[in-house]
Amino acid sequence: MRILHHGAVNGVTGSCHQLYMNDYNSVLIDCGLFQGAEAAGNNNKNQLSIDFNVRTIKALIVTHCHIDHVGRIPYLLAAGYTGPIYATEATAALLPLVIEDALKVGVTRDKKLIQACLDVLQKQLISVPYQKWQTIAVLNIPKEDIKPNEVCYQRQKIRFCPAGHILGSAYVEIELATDKPISRHRLVFSGDLGASYSPLLSSPRAPYRADTLIIESTYGDKRHEHRNQRSKKLQAVIEHAVSDNGVVLIPAFSIGRTQELLYEIEQFIYAAPKNSLWKNIEIIVDSPMAANFTDKYRDFKTLWDKEALGKIKQGRHPLDFEQLYTIDSHQDHLSVVQYLSKRNKPAIVIAASGMCSGGRIVNYLTQFLPDAKADVIFVGYQAQGTPGRAIQQYGPKGGYVELNGKRITINAGIHTISGYSAHADQLDLINFVKHITHKPREIRIVHGDEAAKQALAEKLGQLVPDARILRPSN
């Protein structure tokens, strides 16, 4: 057994891990796109190429639908992968939407080519309920290749468990076995774990056993604000920002962050006094993708936590309320940008991409960053090399950012509320490992900047002193 890492080890994007149970059989966990500085220095072909052997891959296992975990799937298919693609039921419903958008933005607008790729994807896509073991078919190993006294795994099965990150997200348990019942090895790939007490989805519960653990470390060196604190901070920042009738921009990924923000904003509106500004402010979601994903969140209400389901029983609609407006066409988007620039009335705009590296948020930033009455609120991680990181770093100093080849001066207010990250923080990650009854003998720390991985490694070394702790690199 061996693990090769094809991404998300020198940073937080490009998640792709290949688990070999023997020389003839492997599975791939995620196949994501590189972003920001992690994509810099390579030409487009190198960023997207599948430079590893796909012939042994018997299954692609998808932990969730963020582009840094699934963006290279079309290239995997083009490289000749014809096997099954396993995902949770919600992820299987979301994945074609994500891939279609990724193809339109980064590859082609040719509808026939896009549909051909989606047809292939749908044929190979298999949805698996949470907590159900799924056996993966493997090739028989020639007897002459099995060495005496060698542990040679011949069977494998997988199970998805809720990760609490976004709708359908999962960590994956993989069990390898020989013909001897007692000779088994359990691996756990964390995918992206959700933050505790996030709205809408329940927090992840640790597995009973993990002999080998591959764990993310996005916030391995940081602690998030408590949900009550971040909620109050978001409300206070918005109320201050709109006091001068300015526009508030919130860059957010279409899936996960957008729905959490809507959930929180609906609560602000619901609890506000009758004459409050919250009763009149317009909430604009400028993203057809976000609208589609929000529909899917409503379709999968059974995955919501008790608090969210309780609001529905009260007759409230936390993802579909009166002051919410969704912008669909590109022409409508351009019209809204101009409309907001000329009016003297506050509005909140939520638009992708979450790291400001593309999408409709760029037009809003180009228009409003020079405006001192405007405000930008970051509620998620900004990877190195992305425009979001530059705005976050230089905006408070009155600096500038490059957008679409233009230098944009930043006069707008810049705010960061880290507590709204959909990722587990250091304490969440430690607690996840702490509550594994049968502790891992090996822990591989991935999906994080070097400082985050180092900090988490030190903490886990204290928690599981007998474990071998690795920080793999490409």
C-alpha beads as a LAMMPS data file, in Angstrom:
LAMMPS data file: protein, C-alpha beads

474 atoms
473 bonds

1 atom types
1 bond types

-500.0 500.0 xlo xhi
-500.0 500.0 ylo yhi
-500.0 500.0 zlo zhi

Masses

1 110.0

Atoms # bond

1 1 1 0.000 0.000 0.000
2 1 1 1.215 3.474 -0.865
3 1 1 -0.213 6.963 -1.341
4 1 1 0.811 9.434 -4.035
5 1 1 -0.212 13.064 -3.727
6 1 1 -0.903 14.916 -6.989
7 1 1 -1.986 18.203 -5.407
8 1 1 -2.935 20.094 -2.228
9 1 1 0.363 19.348 -0.504
10 1 1 2.242 22.560 -1.309
11 1 1 -0.840 24.669 -0.614
12 1 1 -4.614 24.448 -0.387
13 1 1 -5.720 23.792 -3.976
14 1 1 -5.506 20.987 -6.513
15 1 1 -6.624 18.213 -4.145
16 1 1 -5.816 14.858 -5.728
17 1 1 -4.556 11.754 -3.909
18 1 1 -3.939 8.291 -5.330
19 1 1 -4.120 5.280 -3.012
20 1 1 -2.483 2.112 -4.299
21 1 1 -3.635 -1.047 -2.559
22 1 1 -1.134 -2.974 -4.737
23 1 1 0.677 -2.500 -8.057
24 1 1 -2.441 -3.346 -10.064
25 1 1 -5.172 -1.425 -8.259
26 1 1 -5.584 2.143 -7.037
27 1 1 -8.306 4.660 -6.280
28 1 1 -8.185 8.414 -6.776
29 1 1 -9.571 10.694 -4.101
30 1 1 -10.604 14.008 -5.707
31 1 1 -9.163 15.570 -8.840
32 1 1 -9.104 19.312 -8.247
33 1 1 -7.903 22.453 -9.961
34 1 1 -4.913 24.508 -8.840
35 1 1 -5.634 28.168 -8.099
36 1 1 -3.810 31.371 -7.201
37 1 1 -0.057 31.248 -6.597
38 1 1 -0.181 27.441 -6.722
39 1 1 -1.047 27.694 -10.412
40 1 1 1.461 30.480 -11.121
41 1 1 4.678 29.647 -12.895
42 1 1 3.055 26.849 -14.896
43 1 1 1.464 27.184 -18.272
44 1 1 -2.198 26.318 -18.622
45 1 1 -1.444 22.828 -19.914
46 1 1 0.676 21.918 -16.895
47 1 1 -1.960 23.169 -14.477
48 1 1 -4.616 20.966 -16.014
49 1 1 -2.680 17.930 -17.228
50 1 1 -3.083 14.478 -15.721
51 1 1 0.572 13.564 -15.364
52 1 1 0.033 10.295 -13.504
53 1 1 -0.921 6.788 -14.573
54 1 1 -4.691 6.315 -14.826
55 1 1 -4.597 2.677 -15.936
56 1 1 -4.585 1.282 -12.393
57 1 1 -7.385 3.568 -11.142
58 1 1 -10.457 1.505 -10.331
59 1 1 -12.547 4.360 -8.886
60 1 1 -12.594 8.132 -8.487
61 1 1 -13.935 9.137 -5.078
62 1 1 -15.248 12.693 -4.804
63 1 1 -15.376 14.220 -1.317
64 1 1 -17.294 17.373 -2.373
65 1 1 -17.940 19.769 -5.240
66 1 1 -15.594 22.712 -4.750
67 1 1 -13.551 23.371 -7.873
68 1 1 -10.219 22.786 -6.126
69 1 1 -11.418 19.204 -5.547
70 1 1 -13.177 18.428 -8.851
71 1 1 -11.930 20.891 -11.490
72 1 1 -9.593 18.452 -13.276
73 1 1 -12.201 15.707 -13.705
74 1 1 -12.836 16.582 -17.412
75 1 1 -9.098 16.185 -18.038
76 1 1 -9.082 12.873 -16.188
77 1 1 -11.862 11.659 -18.493
78 1 1 -9.953 12.949 -21.522
79 1 1 -6.857 11.080 -20.290
80 1 1 -8.789 7.824 -20.648
81 1 1 -10.375 7.194 -17.264
82 1 1 -13.570 5.178 -17.814
83 1 1 -14.240 3.812 -14.324
84 1 1 -16.888 4.725 -11.760
85 1 1 -17.043 8.122 -10.047
86 1 1 -18.426 7.697 -6.536
87 1 1 -20.017 10.601 -4.641
88 1 1 -22.717 11.193 -2.057
89 1 1 -26.245 11.700 -3.335
90 1 1 -26.129 15.479 -2.905
91 1 1 -22.663 15.761 -4.444
92 1 1 -23.792 13.670 -7.410
93 1 1 -26.633 16.140 -7.942
94 1 1 -24.290 19.149 -7.748
95 1 1 -21.268 17.856 -9.649
96 1 1 -22.608 18.224 -13.218
97 1 1 -23.502 21.867 -12.496
98 1 1 -19.999 22.582 -11.212
99 1 1 -18.272 20.846 -14.118
100 1 1 -20.487 22.582 -16.678
101 1 1 -19.623 25.971 -15.225
102 1 1 -15.914 25.126 -15.044
103 1 1 -15.898 24.128 -18.704
104 1 1 -17.681 27.323 -19.741
105 1 1 -15.338 29.558 -17.779
106 1 1 -12.016 27.860 -18.386
107 1 1 -12.250 25.643 -21.477
108 1 1 -14.918 26.248 -24.089
109 1 1 -18.305 27.776 -24.825
110 1 1 -19.061 25.059 -27.377
111 1 1 -22.350 23.600 -26.144
112 1 1 -21.852 20.292 -27.973
113 1 1 -18.438 19.714 -26.402
114 1 1 -19.709 20.619 -22.957
115 1 1 -22.731 18.326 -23.296
116 1 1 -20.529 15.479 -24.535
117 1 1 -18.353 15.780 -21.428
118 1 1 -21.406 15.934 -19.159
119 1 1 -22.887 12.840 -20.845
120 1 1 -19.704 10.886 -20.121
121 1 1 -19.674 12.161 -16.552
122 1 1 -23.268 11.134 -15.934
123 1 1 -22.625 7.605 -17.234
124 1 1 -19.756 7.106 -14.819
125 1 1 -21.265 8.916 -11.825
126 1 1 -22.607 6.706 -9.023
127 1 1 -24.355 8.199 -5.996
128 1 1 -23.848 6.504 -2.648
129 1 1 -25.837 7.293 0.524
130 1 1 -23.993 8.403 3.631
131 1 1 -22.821 5.588 5.933
132 1 1 -23.278 2.826 3.320
133 1 1 -20.286 0.651 2.457
134 1 1 -19.569 0.455 -1.269
135 1 1 -17.363 -2.359 -2.595
136 1 1 -14.906 -1.407 -5.332
137 1 1 -14.103 -4.033 -7.950
138 1 1 -10.393 -4.706 -8.361
139 1 1 -8.155 -6.830 -10.567
140 1 1 -6.989 -10.160 -9.205
141 1 1 -3.284 -10.200 -8.421
142 1 1 -1.173 -12.873 -10.167
143 1 1 -0.053 -15.355 -7.522
144 1 1 3.542 -15.172 -8.687
145 1 1 3.542 -11.443 -7.809
146 1 1 2.652 -12.101 -4.179
147 1 1 5.833 -12.395 -2.157
148 1 1 6.061 -14.711 0.865
149 1 1 5.059 -13.049 4.150
150 1 1 3.920 -9.929 2.273
151 1 1 0.641 -8.231 3.207
152 1 1 -1.092 -8.022 -0.165
153 1 1 -4.445 -6.267 -0.051
154 1 1 -6.968 -7.797 -2.449
155 1 1 -10.295 -6.172 -1.537
156 1 1 -11.400 -2.639 -0.805
157 1 1 -14.581 -0.823 0.124
158 1 1 -15.426 2.790 0.864
159 1 1 -17.910 4.693 3.012
160 1 1 -18.918 8.361 2.958
161 1 1 -19.484 10.137 6.283
162 1 1 -20.855 13.700 6.683
163 1 1 -18.080 16.315 6.768
164 1 1 -20.224 19.401 7.444
165 1 1 -18.277 21.515 4.921
166 1 1 -20.839 22.090 2.148
167 1 1 -23.941 20.235 0.998
168 1 1 -23.021 16.632 0.239
169 1 1 -19.465 16.933 1.570
170 1 1 -17.927 13.838 3.109
171 1 1 -14.841 12.388 4.612
172 1 1 -14.087 8.952 3.228
173 1 1 -13.304 5.724 5.030
174 1 1 -11.460 3.170 2.896
175 1 1 -10.977 -0.359 4.163
176 1 1 -8.360 -2.593 2.594
177 1 1 -8.414 -6.319 3.327
178 1 1 -6.591 -9.537 2.512
179 1 1 -8.143 -12.986 2.413
180 1 1 -7.514 -13.184 6.158
181 1 1 -10.365 -11.490 8.105
182 1 1 -8.077 -9.996 10.736
183 1 1 -5.698 -8.446 8.200
184 1 1 -7.364 -5.120 7.445
185 1 1 -6.265 -1.530 7.150
186 1 1 -8.601 1.452 7.535
187 1 1 -7.700 4.767 5.890
188 1 1 -9.579 8.020 6.382
189 1 1 -9.349 10.902 3.914
190 1 1 -10.796 13.980 5.573
191 1 1 -11.581 15.943 2.416
192 1 1 -12.504 19.384 3.743
193 1 1 -13.978 19.258 7.240
194 1 1 -16.604 21.787 8.261
195 1 1 -16.347 24.270 11.094
196 1 1 -18.247 23.440 14.267
197 1 1 -21.602 25.147 14.804
198 1 1 -21.867 26.341 11.203
199 1 1 -25.410 27.136 10.064
200 1 1 -27.434 24.659 7.989
201 1 1 -25.248 21.549 8.275
202 1 1 -24.307 19.426 11.260
203 1 1 -20.696 19.255 12.436
204 1 1 -18.707 16.153 11.422
205 1 1 -18.347 13.242 13.817
206 1 1 -15.022 11.454 14.006
207 1 1 -14.708 7.868 12.743
208 1 1 -14.328 4.986 15.168
209 1 1 -11.046 3.872 13.639
210 1 1 -8.308 5.215 11.389
211 1 1 -5.036 3.340 10.901
212 1 1 -3.895 5.987 8.412
213 1 1 -5.362 9.489 8.422
214 1 1 -4.964 12.049 5.624
215 1 1 -6.222 15.336 7.066
216 1 1 -6.631 18.868 5.717
217 1 1 -4.951 21.805 7.481
218 1 1 -6.328 24.957 5.857
219 1 1 -6.707 26.597 9.268
220 1 1 -4.286 24.343 11.109
221 1 1 -2.703 27.358 12.791
222 1 1 -5.797 29.467 13.475
223 1 1 -8.944 29.604 15.578
224 1 1 -12.258 30.922 14.255
225 1 1 -14.482 33.304 16.127
226 1 1 -17.458 31.683 17.833
227 1 1 -20.556 31.669 15.672
228 1 1 -22.382 34.151 17.922
229 1 1 -19.414 36.523 17.762
230 1 1 -19.007 36.291 13.992
231 1 1 -22.746 36.748 13.489
232 1 1 -22.758 39.900 15.613
233 1 1 -19.653 41.143 13.824
234 1 1 -21.199 40.548 10.391
235 1 1 -24.358 42.380 11.437
236 1 1 -22.377 45.286 12.887
237 1 1 -20.084 45.586 9.857
238 1 1 -23.029 45.595 7.445
239 1 1 -25.008 48.104 9.492
240 1 1 -22.015 50.457 9.663
241 1 1 -21.228 49.933 5.980
242 1 1 -24.727 50.805 4.753
243 1 1 -25.172 53.780 7.096
244 1 1 -23.893 56.018 4.286
245 1 1 -26.094 54.247 1.689
246 1 1 -23.086 52.441 0.263
247 1 1 -22.869 49.055 -1.426
248 1 1 -21.540 46.050 0.498
249 1 1 -19.751 43.413 -1.592
250 1 1 -19.289 39.893 -0.249
251 1 1 -17.182 37.603 -2.460
252 1 1 -18.427 34.077 -1.811
253 1 1 -18.284 30.672 -3.420
254 1 1 -21.571 29.763 -5.081
255 1 1 -21.887 26.613 -3.045
256 1 1 -21.690 26.622 0.741
257 1 1 -20.701 30.136 1.743
258 1 1 -23.502 31.862 -0.173
259 1 1 -26.167 29.703 1.457
260 1 1 -24.718 30.243 4.944
261 1 1 -24.699 34.004 4.426
262 1 1 -28.310 34.019 3.251
263 1 1 -29.238 31.971 6.305
264 1 1 -27.599 34.498 8.626
265 1 1 -28.985 37.545 6.808
266 1 1 -32.518 36.135 6.956
267 1 1 -32.089 35.904 10.725
268 1 1 -30.997 39.569 10.895
269 1 1 -34.063 40.598 8.917
270 1 1 -36.409 38.394 10.956
271 1 1 -35.158 39.703 14.312
272 1 1 -34.941 43.396 13.324
273 1 1 -37.525 45.973 14.500
274 1 1 -40.207 47.015 12.027
275 1 1 -38.572 50.311 11.029
276 1 1 -35.032 48.935 10.887
277 1 1 -32.887 49.351 7.770
278 1 1 -32.875 45.537 7.564
279 1 1 -36.536 45.625 6.529
280 1 1 -35.714 47.667 3.400
281 1 1 -32.236 46.679 2.301
282 1 1 -31.952 44.650 -0.895
283 1 1 -29.975 41.402 -0.841
284 1 1 -28.648 40.595 -4.315
285 1 1 -27.192 37.218 -5.238
286 1 1 -25.559 37.772 -8.610
287 1 1 -24.853 34.225 -9.699
288 1 1 -26.994 31.737 -11.624
289 1 1 -24.771 29.022 -10.179
290 1 1 -25.479 30.138 -6.616
291 1 1 -29.201 30.164 -7.384
292 1 1 -29.009 26.611 -8.724
293 1 1 -27.054 25.448 -5.702
294 1 1 -29.487 27.141 -3.345
295 1 1 -32.278 25.185 -5.026
296 1 1 -30.314 22.000 -4.365
297 1 1 -29.846 22.974 -0.715
298 1 1 -33.622 23.255 -0.464
299 1 1 -34.070 19.906 -2.269
300 1 1 -31.826 18.212 0.290
301 1 1 -33.389 19.699 3.427
302 1 1 -33.083 16.284 5.081
303 1 1 -29.355 17.035 5.452
304 1 1 -29.960 20.302 7.336
305 1 1 -29.323 20.505 11.063
306 1 1 -32.067 20.733 13.695
307 1 1 -31.886 24.524 13.993
308 1 1 -32.482 25.070 10.276
309 1 1 -35.295 22.532 10.129
310 1 1 -36.890 24.252 13.129
311 1 1 -37.079 27.528 11.200
312 1 1 -38.916 25.819 8.367
313 1 1 -41.463 24.476 10.848
314 1 1 -42.037 28.080 11.947
315 1 1 -42.998 28.953 8.373
316 1 1 -39.763 30.814 7.649
317 1 1 -37.703 30.390 4.494
318 1 1 -34.038 30.962 5.414
319 1 1 -32.853 30.589 1.813
320 1 1 -35.792 32.208 0.054
321 1 1 -37.115 35.452 1.567
322 1 1 -38.860 38.564 0.292
323 1 1 -35.876 40.915 0.093
324 1 1 -33.718 38.444 -1.814
325 1 1 -33.093 39.051 -5.526
326 1 1 -31.234 36.698 -7.849
327 1 1 -29.554 37.963 -11.013
328 1 1 -29.464 35.504 -13.889
329 1 1 -28.280 36.766 -17.292
330 1 1 -24.965 38.505 -17.943
331 1 1 -26.789 41.517 -19.358
332 1 1 -28.840 41.839 -16.183
333 1 1 -25.618 41.582 -14.201
334 1 1 -24.045 44.489 -16.091
335 1 1 -27.230 46.513 -15.645
336 1 1 -27.230 45.912 -11.878
337 1 1 -23.607 47.077 -11.575
338 1 1 -24.496 50.353 -13.298
339 1 1 -27.782 50.691 -11.403
340 1 1 -26.052 50.354 -8.031
341 1 1 -23.332 52.834 -8.999
342 1 1 -25.907 55.576 -9.665
343 1 1 -28.371 55.161 -6.823
344 1 1 -28.196 56.401 -3.244
345 1 1 -29.636 53.420 -1.426
346 1 1 -27.821 50.574 0.380
347 1 1 -27.551 47.042 -0.960
348 1 1 -25.696 43.840 -0.178
349 1 1 -24.243 41.956 -3.142
350 1 1 -23.076 38.348 -2.837
351 1 1 -21.224 37.121 -5.905
352 1 1 -18.554 34.601 -6.922
353 1 1 -15.751 33.869 -7.076
354 1 1 -14.892 33.640 -3.418
355 1 1 -11.228 34.541 -3.990
356 1 1 -12.039 37.261 -6.563
357 1 1 -10.071 35.364 -9.218
358 1 1 -12.888 35.526 -11.759
359 1 1 -16.652 35.611 -12.063
360 1 1 -19.067 38.485 -11.628
361 1 1 -17.556 39.799 -8.409
362 1 1 -14.679 41.220 -10.487
363 1 1 -16.975 43.725 -12.251
364 1 1 -18.379 44.856 -8.913
365 1 1 -14.888 45.264 -7.455
366 1 1 -13.697 47.199 -10.488
367 1 1 -16.645 49.568 -10.099
368 1 1 -16.758 49.966 -6.326
369 1 1 -13.251 49.489 -4.890
370 1 1 -12.361 53.145 -5.683
371 1 1 -15.556 54.287 -3.879
372 1 1 -15.022 55.245 -0.230
373 1 1 -18.710 54.600 0.496
374 1 1 -18.401 50.955 -0.561
375 1 1 -17.277 48.083 1.643
376 1 1 -15.933 44.601 0.934
377 1 1 -16.407 41.822 3.471
378 1 1 -14.268 38.691 3.171
379 1 1 -15.780 35.681 4.872
380 1 1 -13.544 32.918 3.513
381 1 1 -9.953 31.894 2.977
382 1 1 -8.000 33.902 0.375
383 1 1 -5.210 31.822 -1.162
384 1 1 -1.816 33.327 -1.861
385 1 1 -1.604 34.916 -5.276
386 1 1 -5.334 35.568 -5.636
387 1 1 -6.824 39.071 -6.038
388 1 1 -8.780 38.448 -2.854
389 1 1 -5.562 38.045 -0.858
390 1 1 -4.166 41.248 -2.422
391 1 1 -7.306 43.254 -1.581
392 1 1 -7.339 41.818 1.917
393 1 1 -3.645 42.633 2.449
394 1 1 -3.267 46.004 0.729
395 1 1 -6.780 47.444 0.859
396 1 1 -6.625 48.600 4.492
397 1 1 -3.404 50.477 3.603
398 1 1 -5.021 52.328 0.715
399 1 1 -3.232 50.186 -1.844
400 1 1 -4.314 48.771 -5.167
401 1 1 -5.076 45.487 -6.906
402 1 1 -4.725 44.232 -10.461
403 1 1 -8.076 43.166 -11.958
404 1 1 -8.331 42.124 -15.604
405 1 1 -4.997 43.779 -16.292
406 1 1 -6.044 47.103 -14.778
407 1 1 -4.688 48.757 -11.636
408 1 1 -7.623 49.498 -9.323
409 1 1 -7.110 51.859 -6.376
410 1 1 -8.744 50.656 -3.148
411 1 1 -10.656 53.318 -1.246
412 1 1 -13.472 51.041 -0.093
413 1 1 -13.575 49.691 3.443
414 1 1 -12.073 46.197 3.705
415 1 1 -13.226 43.777 6.415
416 1 1 -12.401 40.141 7.214
417 1 1 -14.581 37.841 9.300
418 1 1 -12.713 34.536 9.431
419 1 1 -15.370 32.797 11.479
420 1 1 -17.489 32.275 8.376
421 1 1 -14.998 29.929 6.832
422 1 1 -16.563 26.600 5.913
423 1 1 -13.314 24.934 7.015
424 1 1 -12.589 23.489 10.418
425 1 1 -10.173 25.535 12.504
426 1 1 -7.260 24.174 14.507
427 1 1 -9.403 23.146 17.477
428 1 1 -11.954 21.422 15.207
429 1 1 -9.182 19.463 13.495
430 1 1 -7.627 18.446 16.802
431 1 1 -11.006 17.383 18.194
432 1 1 -11.669 15.324 15.068
433 1 1 -8.502 13.317 15.733
434 1 1 -9.045 13.303 19.494
435 1 1 -12.406 11.573 19.123
436 1 1 -11.110 8.749 16.925
437 1 1 -11.304 5.800 19.321
438 1 1 -8.612 3.711 17.609
439 1 1 -5.987 6.343 16.850
440 1 1 -4.019 6.440 13.596
441 1 1 -0.501 5.064 13.376
442 1 1 0.252 7.463 10.531
443 1 1 -1.100 10.962 9.912
444 1 1 -0.492 12.811 6.650
445 1 1 -1.174 16.541 6.809
446 1 1 -2.228 18.066 3.472
447 1 1 -4.255 20.983 2.071
448 1 1 -2.585 23.842 3.911
449 1 1 0.126 26.470 3.757
450 1 1 3.406 25.392 5.348
451 1 1 2.871 27.357 8.570
452 1 1 -0.576 25.808 9.030
453 1 1 0.711 22.288 8.424
454 1 1 3.621 22.771 10.814
455 1 1 1.411 24.145 13.590
456 1 1 -1.090 21.310 13.238
457 1 1 1.699 18.725 13.136
458 1 1 3.031 19.986 16.476
459 1 1 -0.410 19.806 18.092
460 1 1 -1.149 16.332 16.724
461 1 1 2.282 15.152 17.788
462 1 1 1.324 15.962 21.359
463 1 1 -2.110 14.363 20.988
464 1 1 -0.963 11.149 19.286
465 1 1 2.704 10.785 20.303
466 1 1 3.022 7.271 18.864
467 1 1 1.837 8.258 15.403
468 1 1 4.128 8.937 12.471
469 1 1 3.242 12.431 11.299
470 1 1 4.121 13.444 7.756
471 1 1 3.822 16.629 5.725
472 1 1 4.129 15.318 2.167
473 1 1 5.132 17.509 -0.760
474 1 1 4.972 17.049 -4.527

Bonds

1 1 1 2
2 1 2 3
3 1 3 4
4 1 4 5
5 1 5 6
6 1 6 7
7 1 7 8
8 1 8 9
9 1 9 10
10 1 10 11
11 1 11 12
12 1 12 13
13 1 13 14
14 1 14 15
15 1 15 16
16 1 16 17
17 1 17 18
18 1 18 19
19 1 19 20
20 1 20 21
21 1 21 22
22 1 22 23
23 1 23 24
24 1 24 25
25 1 25 26
26 1 26 27
27 1 27 28
28 1 28 29
29 1 29 30
30 1 30 31
31 1 31 32
32 1 32 33
33 1 33 34
34 1 34 35
35 1 35 36
36 1 36 37
37 1 37 38
38 1 38 39
39 1 39 40
40 1 40 41
41 1 41 42
42 1 42 43
43 1 43 44
44 1 44 45
45 1 45 46
46 1 46 47
47 1 47 48
48 1 48 49
49 1 49 50
50 1 50 51
51 1 51 52
52 1 52 53
53 1 53 54
54 1 54 55
55 1 55 56
56 1 56 57
57 1 57 58
58 1 58 59
59 1 59 60
60 1 60 61
61 1 61 62
62 1 62 63
63 1 63 64
64 1 64 65
65 1 65 66
66 1 66 67
67 1 67 68
68 1 68 69
69 1 69 70
70 1 70 71
71 1 71 72
72 1 72 73
73 1 73 74
74 1 74 75
75 1 75 76
76 1 76 77
77 1 77 78
78 1 78 79
79 1 79 80
80 1 80 81
81 1 81 82
82 1 82 83
83 1 83 84
84 1 84 85
85 1 85 86
86 1 86 87
87 1 87 88
88 1 88 89
89 1 89 90
90 1 90 91
91 1 91 92
92 1 92 93
93 1 93 94
94 1 94 95
95 1 95 96
96 1 96 97
97 1 97 98
98 1 98 99
99 1 99 100
100 1 100 101
101 1 101 102
102 1 102 103
103 1 103 104
104 1 104 105
105 1 105 106
106 1 106 107
107 1 107 108
108 1 108 109
109 1 109 110
110 1 110 111
111 1 111 112
112 1 112 113
113 1 113 114
114 1 114 115
115 1 115 116
116 1 116 117
117 1 117 118
118 1 118 119
119 1 119 120
120 1 120 121
121 1 121 122
122 1 122 123
123 1 123 124
124 1 124 125
125 1 125 126
126 1 126 127
127 1 127 128
128 1 128 129
129 1 129 130
130 1 130 131
131 1 131 132
132 1 132 133
133 1 133 134
134 1 134 135
135 1 135 136
136 1 136 137
137 1 137 138
138 1 138 139
139 1 139 140
140 1 140 141
141 1 141 142
142 1 142 143
143 1 143 144
144 1 144 145
145 1 145 146
146 1 146 147
147 1 147 148
148 1 148 149
149 1 149 150
150 1 150 151
151 1 151 152
152 1 152 153
153 1 153 154
154 1 154 155
155 1 155 156
156 1 156 157
157 1 157 158
158 1 158 159
159 1 159 160
160 1 160 161
161 1 161 162
162 1 162 163
163 1 163 164
164 1 164 165
165 1 165 166
166 1 166 167
167 1 167 168
168 1 168 169
169 1 169 170
170 1 170 171
171 1 171 172
172 1 172 173
173 1 173 174
174 1 174 175
175 1 175 176
176 1 176 177
177 1 177 178
178 1 178 179
179 1 179 180
180 1 180 181
181 1 181 182
182 1 182 183
183 1 183 184
184 1 184 185
185 1 185 186
186 1 186 187
187 1 187 188
188 1 188 189
189 1 189 190
190 1 190 191
191 1 191 192
192 1 192 193
193 1 193 194
194 1 194 195
195 1 195 196
196 1 196 197
197 1 197 198
198 1 198 199
199 1 199 200
200 1 200 201
201 1 201 202
202 1 202 203
203 1 203 204
204 1 204 205
205 1 205 206
206 1 206 207
207 1 207 208
208 1 208 209
209 1 209 210
210 1 210 211
211 1 211 212
212 1 212 213
213 1 213 214
214 1 214 215
215 1 215 216
216 1 216 217
217 1 217 218
218 1 218 219
219 1 219 220
220 1 220 221
221 1 221 222
222 1 222 223
223 1 223 224
224 1 224 225
225 1 225 226
226 1 226 227
227 1 227 228
228 1 228 229
229 1 229 230
230 1 230 231
231 1 231 232
232 1 232 233
233 1 233 234
234 1 234 235
235 1 235 236
236 1 236 237
237 1 237 238
238 1 238 239
239 1 239 240
240 1 240 241
241 1 241 242
242 1 242 243
243 1 243 244
244 1 244 245
245 1 245 246
246 1 246 247
247 1 247 248
248 1 248 249
249 1 249 250
250 1 250 251
251 1 251 252
252 1 252 253
253 1 253 254
254 1 254 255
255 1 255 256
256 1 256 257
257 1 257 258
258 1 258 259
259 1 259 260
260 1 260 261
261 1 261 262
262 1 262 263
263 1 263 264
264 1 264 265
265 1 265 266
266 1 266 267
267 1 267 268
268 1 268 269
269 1 269 270
270 1 270 271
271 1 271 272
272 1 272 273
273 1 273 274
274 1 274 275
275 1 275 276
276 1 276 277
277 1 277 278
278 1 278 279
279 1 279 280
280 1 280 281
281 1 281 282
282 1 282 283
283 1 283 284
284 1 284 285
285 1 285 286
286 1 286 287
287 1 287 288
288 1 288 289
289 1 289 290
290 1 290 291
291 1 291 292
292 1 292 293
293 1 293 294
294 1 294 295
295 1 295 296
296 1 296 297
297 1 297 298
298 1 298 299
299 1 299 300
300 1 300 301
301 1 301 302
302 1 302 303
303 1 303 304
304 1 304 305
305 1 305 306
306 1 306 307
307 1 307 308
308 1 308 309
309 1 309 310
310 1 310 311
311 1 311 312
312 1 312 313
313 1 313 314
314 1 314 315
315 1 315 316
316 1 316 317
317 1 317 318
318 1 318 319
319 1 319 320
320 1 320 321
321 1 321 322
322 1 322 323
323 1 323 324
324 1 324 325
325 1 325 326
326 1 326 327
327 1 327 328
328 1 328 329
329 1 329 330
330 1 330 331
331 1 331 332
332 1 332 333
333 1 333 334
334 1 334 335
335 1 335 336
336 1 336 337
337 1 337 338
338 1 338 339
339 1 339 340
340 1 340 341
341 1 341 342
342 1 342 343
343 1 343 344
344 1 344 345
345 1 345 346
346 1 346 347
347 1 347 348
348 1 348 349
349 1 349 350
350 1 350 351
351 1 351 352
352 1 352 353
353 1 353 354
354 1 354 355
355 1 355 356
356 1 356 357
357 1 357 358
358 1 358 359
359 1 359 360
360 1 360 361
361 1 361 362
362 1 362 363
363 1 363 364
364 1 364 365
365 1 365 366
366 1 366 367
367 1 367 368
368 1 368 369
369 1 369 370
370 1 370 371
371 1 371 372
372 1 372 373
373 1 373 374
374 1 374 375
375 1 375 376
376 1 376 377
377 1 377 378
378 1 378 379
379 1 379 380
380 1 380 381
381 1 381 382
382 1 382 383
383 1 383 384
384 1 384 385
385 1 385 386
386 1 386 387
387 1 387 388
388 1 388 389
389 1 389 390
390 1 390 391
391 1 391 392
392 1 392 393
393 1 393 394
394 1 394 395
395 1 395 396
396 1 396 397
397 1 397 398
398 1 398 399
399 1 399 400
400 1 400 401
401 1 401 402
402 1 402 403
403 1 403 404
404 1 404 405
405 1 405 406
406 1 406 407
407 1 407 408
408 1 408 409
409 1 409 410
410 1 410 411
411 1 411 412
412 1 412 413
413 1 413 414
414 1 414 415
415 1 415 416
416 1 416 417
417 1 417 418
418 1 418 419
419 1 419 420
420 1 420 421
421 1 421 422
422 1 422 423
423 1 423 424
424 1 424 425
425 1 425 426
426 1 426 427
427 1 427 428
428 1 428 429
429 1 429 430
430 1 430 431
431 1 431 432
432 1 432 433
433 1 433 434
434 1 434 435
435 1 435 436
436 1 436 437
437 1 437 438
438 1 438 439
439 1 439 440
440 1 440 441
441 1 441 442
442 1 442 443
443 1 443 444
444 1 444 445
445 1 445 446
446 1 446 447
447 1 447 448
448 1 448 449
449 1 449 450
450 1 450 451
451 1 451 452
452 1 452 453
453 1 453 454
454 1 454 455
455 1 455 456
456 1 456 457
457 1 457 458
458 1 458 459
459 1 459 460
460 1 460 461
461 1 461 462
462 1 462 463
463 1 463 464
464 1 464 465
465 1 465 466
466 1 466 467
467 1 467 468
468 1 468 469
469 1 469 470
470 1 470 471
471 1 471 472
472 1 472 473
473 1 473 474
